[in-house]
Amino acid sequence: MSCSPRLCRGRPSLARLEGGQAAPQRPPAGEGGQSGYTAEEAERLAGYRARILELTTLVLTHPYWQTLSGPDRVEERTALKHAHDPAGPKA
């Protein structure tokens, strides 16, 4: 899930990942606790965070991980983390 160009543009608190994708992070609080986001942007960002948490929970609690132990579990999670990398986890 990537940040929309409008949401990410001009936000100094957004880090750039490989490939130029923006990683949404909480911006520093401004005057009066303002986040720097409009209400719509803040709502969309909250939705993204909720979805990321939901998907992370589904992956981490999947019964498949119970079939592995120790180094095998670490190796498989590393492979999953790098599934999108053409060169794989060793690159």
Residue pairs with C-beta under 8 A, 6 or more apart in sequence:
1 48
1 51
1 52
2 21
2 22
3 14
3 21
3 22
3 23
3 24
3 48
4 44
6 41
7 24
7 37
7 41
7 44
7 45
8 14
8 22
8 24
11 22
11 27
11 36
12 27
13 25
13 26
13 27
13 28
13 36
14 22
14 23
14 24
14 25
15 22
15 23
15 25
16 22
16 23
17 23
24 45
24 48
24 49
26 35
27 35
27 36
27 37
28 36
29 35
30 36
35 42
37 45
59 80
65 73
65 76
65 77
68 76
78 89
79 88
79 89
81 89
82 88
82 89
82 91
85 91
